Every structure is written in structure tokens, then in C-alpha cells.
Amino acid sequence: MNHKAIIITGGAGFIGSHVVRLFVNKYPEYKIINVDKLTYAGNLANLKDIEQKPNYRFVKADICDFEAMLSLMQEEKVDGIIHLAAESHVDRSIKDPFTFARTNVMGTLSLLQAAKIYWESLPEKYEGKRFYHISTDEVYGALKMDGSLFTEETKYQPHSPYSAAKASSDHFVRAFHDTYGMPTIVTNCSNNYGPYQFPEKLIPLFINNIRHRKPLPVYGKGENVRDWLFVEDHARAIDIIFHKGKTAETYNIGGFNEWKNIDIVKLLISTVDRLLGRPEGADDDLITYVTDRAGHDLRYAIDSRKLQRELGWEPSLQFEEGIEKTVRWYLDNQDWMDNVTSGDYQRYYDDMYKGR
């Protein structure tokens, strides 16, 4: 494929910023258009190192704004869309399901319909085009502690408003292929971790709390299991799938790396304490057990052998190595963390783009 203009939605967020950076640096012949609404989890400071690159453009916009999305696709003559923009925090979805339905379902539908109208207006129509939708393993529901894995054929059983909204958006993407012939791809990925993750998520939140000796609230007994993947490995997978994946296929992306939450917390404590020169076990007493979250799935685990077999991708880092790299980044970038936790970054960008 020779995509000349690619929209990456949610490109100021955690995973999105890593994907934008990879594509901008790796493909100077492409024009990368980062579309982000800059809600609380979107932060342009994540992309300071590439914001002046000639093949990069940032557009502050809401993916639910269908007219704006259609106009942008027509203006930039967009060949490909990598759709990452989403509300993604389960706790927030439990408190505010409407926002998740609007962004994750209606936002995806807005992009699909805009792409359909634009691409079908072209002489070549869908030739050389691609709509790549990034989803989550949470759409599959929960696994028992029996060694079973989510495969691409696993039945959808979402248990939270967040995963229900993502499941709905996945179905819309596949429906646009089946109904209109749009060249789509869906991937379902396990938990990501790494630099630039918004500190409502477990790993950056707990790194920051350990540093400042604040409590570490663990749901239930901490026995919930997740499959963890370093974010740069996910970005590499997205690159490979976008360019070499088969139209209408689903690919699972996972780390083959299952950890109980409580074991992750203990690993974070030992790593942060060691890097800060604190005695071993100095912060073990920060662990506090709290009432479990409503609808908290026991275990997720991805089988990504199809991706390995067909496209040759596999994770590059062992978890302990990735955690060490991640902890060092957050400890070395306390200014970024302070800016995010204070909310100053959001007020700055609200003022910058006010009225545009």
C-alpha cells in the first residue's frame, strides 16, 4: 500500500501518541494528521519531539462531528484511518456510560460514514484505502483461571459500559465492510503500559503514589489477572497490521504476559524503591485493599499466535524489563506527571485552541 495521507485519531493520548511518533518518524513520505479532541487524557506534550516535523499536522476536533470529519478527509485526500480515539477507563464508564456510548460508538460511526462518503466519491473508490479500528480484549468478557485464552473467534461478552461501547463500535466497523465493501481491519489488544500513560491507570498511578508515599488502593484481594503489553510493541504491531494485514480480518495483540494485580503492585514497589535508593520493602505498607469494582472481570489473556504466524510480530520486551524502563521514565519525567496531575496542561491547550 502507498498511503499518502493518514488520519490517526486520539493521537495525543497514550497509545495514540506512540503510534503518531512511530509513523511520523518512520514514514517521512506520508502525511500524518493527528485528530484529537484534547479531553482530559489528550496531551500534546506527549508529542513535543515531533510537532515541528513537516509531515505532521495536528487537528483539534471531535470525531463525533461528522461534517468536520468529512471535510478533513476531503481536504487532506485521506487514504487511511487508524482509529484509536476512545473513552477507555472502566471506572469512568460505570459513572458516566453516556459519554462512552457517544465517543466510542457514535464517534466511530461518524468516522466510518465520513470515510464511506469520501472514498466512494473517488474514481478508484476503496482501492488502496484502509480503515483500521483499534479495540480491546475486554469485549470478550472474562476468562476462568484455567489457562484458556481469547482468540479471534471468542464470543463477545462485554461486562462494563466501556467494553459494551467498544464491542458495539467493533460491530459497526465489520458491518461497514460487509454492507459497503469498506476495507476494514479490527484488532483487540491487551492492557498496555509505558511512558505517557495518563495516571488514572494502575501502573503510572502507583509509580507516582509510591514515589510520594501515598496509599496504593488494590481492588478486592488483588487476584485479578491481566495480560500486559509494552506500548511501543503495540505501536509496532499497529504499523505491521496497517500495512500488511488482510482486509476484514481480526488480529489479537497480546504480550503472553499474565500477571495478578497484587504481583504487579509488589514489582512496582520493589522497582521504584530500588531506583530511588530506598531500603527493600520500605513501601510495602502502602498497599491498601478496597472494595472490588462493580463487574470486575477476573482474568483477561490474549492468544496472539495468529498475528505472529501470519505477520511475524512478537513482543520485544520481557515484563520486568518493560517495567524497569517505564518506572525510570516516570521518575525522570516528574514535571510531565506534575503537569498532568495538576490539570495545567489541559487549561493551557483549552486557551490555545479557544475559538478555533
Phi, psi and omega in degrees: 000147178234073180285127182260334179223124184232126171272130171244112181274148182069027186286352175264000179274190186297291181293318183302320181294325177291323178291316178302311181301314181300313184290319180298317183282325186276331186235074180297341180280348177269156166255122182256119180253112181270113179254117181213139179281345184058052168285191189304329184266358178264129187214113181292345174297339177294344187235022182304326186287344182235004189294340179262004181294141185292340182260018182238137174222135174256135176233117176278111184201159178262125181296341177286347179277090186303314182299320179294320180294317179296316180298319180295318179297320178292317181296315185268357182052058189289132179260330184217150177231127172248109192258103178248343186300126180192152163280131192227002185263118186301316181301319178295324181293328178293324181277331187218071183294334182298318179299322181291320177295319182296306185289309189284326181265299184292328176295316177297317179297322177301314179295317180300313182292321178296316179296319179300310183296315181293309185294323180289346177278349184273152177302321181274352182052242188273359182297127179076011181254160179203133173245110185250117184253123180264123181239198190228157174288346183292343178295338183278351181092225184232155177250154172280167179276057186235011180085358178292159183227153170286127172248176179294345180260000181297136179294140177287131175214066182294143185243352179235160175303324177299307183291330176294320179293319178293321178299317179299316180295323177300316181296321178297318180299313180294324179295325179291331173289312185293325184274315188249351182082014180297134179283097184246159172218143175236136170236145178241120189244153177279182182301131177261152173214160179144189181297151174074014179280135182296133189281037163265344181276157192304307190292308178293325178299314184286327174301314181294319180294320178297316180303319183262011177055047176258160181301151178245093185284117181252126180294136176057233178257006180075021185268357178295138185248136176228153176263122188251141182224131178293134190300326180292330174291324176295317179298320177297319179296317179299318178301311182295315183292319180301321184270330189236351181292156181274136178304140177073008179270160170245136176233131173271138180238115181217170184260359189047050195211075184271134178220139169289146181304317183295327179288326175296316181300317180294322177295319178297317179300311183295324181289313180297314181299319179296315183289335177268001178075022178273155178298149178301131180081006185298330185245017179299331183284359177284342181293126176229135181265130184237165181304135184297152180287146177298134177065030185283108181295141185288314188210138170237142174202129187260136169261106182252028181293330177299316179295319178296315185291315187273326187238357172078015180273145169205156180299147183259342186241140166286154187299314181300323178293317179295321179295318178302314180297319182292313180299316179301320181297314181293323178292327180277348184235049181296330178298319177299314180297316180298319180296319181289313183291336178278339183084002182298324182300323184289319178297322179299312183285331174299317179292319183298320186256010180298128177086358181269000000 
